[in-house]
Amino acid sequence: MVREHQFHSVDETRVFPPVLGEYHRTNLPLQRRPRNLFPGSKRSYEFHSPGSVITLIDSKAIYTRLSGNILTHDDIQKIPLRVGYDTWFTDQILDFIFEMIRQVYRTDETGIGIIDTATGQLLSGSGDIAMQEEYREMLEDKNWIFVPINDAYGQTDSSGQGVPGQHWSLLAIDRPNRKAHYVDSTLSSYVSYGFGMVIDNIARNLGNFYREQYEVLIDVNAPNQSRHNIARDPGACGPYVIYMVSLFVQSMTEKIHTGNANSIGLSLHHFAPQHFQQTFDSGKVRQQILNTIEDYHRRSKAN
């Protein structure tokens, strides 16, 4: 025999106590108080625990494409994050934005090269570079080359401690002046031996393409991604590298178009940290990147 239920009101929502008797098909279901308003799979408490959220879109599905570069829905979701383990930019995010910079500033016409992450990893090796002739042709008309570096390239992080694969830095090659400037947003007082080898390998391999030799310089004026950042962002190295490349390319393009290419230098001024402290906001950079990608995505869909 089914016992009769009594109900009471909690925040104007009827909630039924646990069933005290045998189950019966006419028993009223338990009402669940919503956590959030519709829409959203997290509306009810039952769907709010980790791993129980319903995914409506495949996170690995392609969101947009640009000249052979792709971004997934997962990449798009990571771009604005500043908390948790997903704050670090993937190589796909950097490659996509670098391609946008190439197209916006028409770097193919100005002798500025921005290497993709896969080529950067290839250049970091100590052995002979496969398809060396192909890379020489790709870079032969470039006077200034920017190479993104991930600390996983040499299987060691730049400080010699921690887990590799969580930090981006930059090597800027100045061919006219035969210099290679290393810019690291977390540089303290030294670069570990293993990571120093990665930097030297990239500079040497690029020099071999041109039969040139570059002096490798650690730029001590590189701003710090935390101290010289308006935002609080533990994974700011990706936005930092993109912001730095954008500043370099914008300044260099202006000098080239005004006939001042001879004045181009890739060493950072001593006031670079102060400038960054006043202007660099990795949170805003993240949002600008996301807005730019979404705007491109809408326009490409409309065409």
Order of alpha helices (4+ residues) and beta strands (2+ residues): beta-beta-beta-beta-alpha-alpha-beta-alpha-alpha-beta-beta-beta-alpha-beta-alpha-alpha-alpha
